[in-house]
Amino acid sequence: MRLISAAALALVSLTAGEVRARGATRAELEAAGLSDPRQRPAPPRHRLRLALLSDYVKASAALGKDGKVTRFHYATLMLDVAYQVQVFKYAMIRPSLAIGGNVANSRNAMPGAIQPGIFAGYQGALLGVAAGYSYLAPFPAVANVDNGHGGAAQPVIYNNHMLQLEVSLTTRVDRGALNFAVRGGAMKSHLIHLDLDKKRWAGTLTLSAGYFFELGARRRRNRASRVP
């Protein structure tokens, strides 16, 4: 009898030790109103993102008054406002609108820029992968102006349609999240520069860094605090 009792006690101790080693499951923690800080939470359903966004595309070249050839580039630096909604937990849709300026050596011909766009794809707790379309509109656009110091005539690219793939990382910070993304793809545009007047496809690169604000979080916290 003592041998059976000792064996039963040992079995109970072993089972309890396994439970302690396993730890509580996420469902058990959620049922108790707790969360595991080691686990990344799923993306919130509604978020607003404010970001700095920069697009780059190579333009044409021209001969200056000094006899040197200048290769022109188009590079934007814009403030991007986006609304991201999660669908079926890990699928996302994100329309956006960016506005800013051209910081490359074609800025006299195309000083400003506005860019509406929409992306859709997978958004996990950390990694995101998406595909999307953007329309990049320089303004005002005046072809063949120079920098006012005898530089080469500058090009204009307009009616720009961008198709891109995006990879992003999102890391939670306090009640929001930092977001870093890189996009690559192609842009169909109309290039006007000196004797050039043609439609073309060109490769594009886009970098962005921003912050996600969770929408409706305060209302949910207030509602949860009123639950007894």
ChimeraX attribute file (.defattr): number of C-alpha atoms within 10 A of each C-alpha:
attribute: neighborCount
match mode: 1-to-1
recipient: residues
	/A:1	6
	/A:2	7
	/A:3	8
	/A:4	9
	/A:5	10
	/A:6	11
	/A:7	12
	/A:8	12
	/A:9	11
	/A:10	12
	/A:11	12
	/A:12	12
	/A:13	12
	/A:14	12
	/A:15	11
	/A:16	12
	/A:17	12
	/A:18	11
	/A:19	11
	/A:20	10
	/A:21	9
	/A:22	9
	/A:23	11
	/A:24	12
	/A:25	11
	/A:26	13
	/A:27	11
	/A:28	12
	/A:29	13
	/A:30	12
	/A:31	10
	/A:32	9
	/A:33	8
	/A:34	11
	/A:35	16
	/A:36	12
	/A:37	7
	/A:38	6
	/A:39	9
	/A:40	13
	/A:41	13
	/A:42	13
	/A:43	21
	/A:44	18
	/A:45	16
	/A:46	17
	/A:47	21
	/A:48	18
	/A:49	21
	/A:50	20
	/A:51	20
	/A:52	18
	/A:53	21
	/A:54	22
	/A:55	19
	/A:56	19
	/A:57	18
	/A:58	14
	/A:59	18
	/A:60	18
	/A:61	17
	/A:62	19
	/A:63	13
	/A:64	14
	/A:65	11
	/A:66	9
	/A:67	9
	/A:68	11
	/A:69	12
	/A:70	16
	/A:71	15
	/A:72	20
	/A:73	19
	/A:74	23
	/A:75	22
	/A:76	24
	/A:77	21
	/A:78	23
	/A:79	19
	/A:80	22
	/A:81	18
	/A:82	19
	/A:83	18
	/A:84	23
	/A:85	21
	/A:86	21
	/A:87	14
	/A:88	7
	/A:89	14
	/A:90	17
	/A:91	17
	/A:92	22
	/A:93	18
	/A:94	19
	/A:95	17
	/A:96	18
	/A:97	17
	/A:98	22
	/A:99	20
	/A:100	19
	/A:101	19
	/A:102	24
	/A:103	19
	/A:104	17
	/A:105	18
	/A:106	26
	/A:107	24
	/A:108	23
	/A:109	23
	/A:110	26
	/A:111	19
	/A:112	20
	/A:113	20
	/A:114	18
	/A:115	19
	/A:116	17
	/A:117	18
	/A:118	18
	/A:119	20
	/A:120	21
	/A:121	18
	/A:122	17
	/A:123	25
	/A:124	19
	/A:125	16
	/A:126	15
	/A:127	15
	/A:128	21
	/A:129	19
	/A:130	20
	/A:131	18
	/A:132	19
	/A:133	18
	/A:134	20
	/A:135	19
	/A:136	23
	/A:137	19
	/A:138	26
	/A:139	16
	/A:140	13
	/A:141	19
	/A:142	16
	/A:143	19
	/A:144	18
	/A:145	20
	/A:146	18
	/A:147	14
	/A:148	9
	/A:149	6
	/A:150	10
	/A:151	16
	/A:152	24
	/A:153	23
	/A:154	28
	/A:155	30
	/A:156	27
	/A:157	28
	/A:158	19
	/A:159	15
	/A:160	20
	/A:161	18
	/A:162	22
	/A:163	19
	/A:164	21
	/A:165	19
	/A:166	19
	/A:167	16
	/A:168	19
	/A:169	18
	/A:170	22
	/A:171	16
	/A:172	16
	/A:173	10
	/A:174	7
	/A:175	10
	/A:176	19
	/A:177	18
	/A:178	18
	/A:179	21
	/A:180	18
	/A:181	18
	/A:182	18
	/A:183	20
	/A:184	19
	/A:185	17
	/A:186	17
	/A:187	23
	/A:188	18
	/A:189	19
	/A:190	17
	/A:191	21
	/A:192	20
	/A:193	19
	/A:194	16
	/A:195	7
	/A:196	11
	/A:197	12
	/A:198	11
	/A:199	15
	/A:200	12
	/A:201	14
	/A:202	14
	/A:203	15
	/A:204	19
	/A:205	18
	/A:206	19
	/A:207	17
	/A:208	20
	/A:209	19
	/A:210	18
	/A:211	20
	/A:212	23
	/A:213	17
	/A:214	18
	/A:215	17
	/A:216	12
	/A:217	15
	/A:218	11
	/A:219	10
	/A:220	10
	/A:221	10
	/A:222	10
	/A:223	10
	/A:224	10
	/A:225	9
	/A:226	7
	/A:227	6
	/A:228	4
